[in-house]
């Protein structure tokens, strides 16, 4: 079990993200990945200071996890 970050099992097929705070759209997923604590205060998922290109690549990959 990981100690940092969310459970990403089948994340691409979920309708909501971040415990229901966001809809599972590419835009909302990018927002969540870019700055998790801003979206969900108290989140264990850290802000990794990823570039926009890295966030977009990660979102594209995560959307395949259906």
C-alpha positions in Angstrom: 0.0 0.0 0.0 1.2 3.5 -0.8 1.4 6.1 1.8 1.2 9.2 -0.5 -1.5 9.7 -3.1 -4.8 8.4 -4.1 -5.9 4.9 -5.1 -5.8 5.0 -8.9 -7.4 1.6 -9.5 -9.7 2.1 -12.5 -9.4 5.9 -12.2 -10.2 6.4 -15.9 -13.7 4.9 -15.5 -14.7 6.8 -12.3 -17.2 9.6 -12.5 -15.7 11.6 -9.7 -12.3 12.4 -8.3 -10.8 13.6 -5.0 -13.6 12.1 -2.8 -16.3 13.6 -5.0 -14.9 17.1 -5.1 -14.3 17.1 -8.9 -15.9 15.5 -12.0 -13.7 13.1 -13.8 -12.9 15.2 -16.8 -9.4 15.8 -18.3 -9.6 19.5 -17.1 -10.6 18.6 -13.5 -8.0 15.8 -13.4 -5.3 18.1 -14.5 -6.4 20.7 -11.9 -6.2 18.0 -9.2 -2.8 16.7 -10.3 -1.3 20.2 -10.6 -2.1 21.2 -7.0 -3.9 18.6 -5.0 -3.9 20.5 -1.6 -5.6 23.4 -3.3 -8.4 21.2 -4.6 -8.7 19.0 -1.4 -7.2 20.5 1.7 -5.6 17.9 3.9 -5.0 15.6 1.0 -2.0 13.2 1.3 -1.3 13.7 -2.3 1.6 16.2 -2.5 2.1 19.1 -5.0 4.9 17.7 -7.1 5.3 21.0 -9.0 4.9 19.2 -12.4 5.1 21.1 -15.6 1.9 21.6 -17.6 3.3 19.1 -20.2 3.9 16.5 -17.5 0.4 17.0 -16.1 -1.1 16.6 -19.5 0.9 13.5 -20.2 -0.1 12.0 -16.8 -3.8 12.9 -17.4 -3.7 11.1 -20.8 -2.2 8.0 -19.2 -4.6 8.0 -16.2 -7.6 8.2 -18.6 -6.6 4.9 -20.0 -6.9 3.1 -16.6 -10.5 1.9 -17.1 
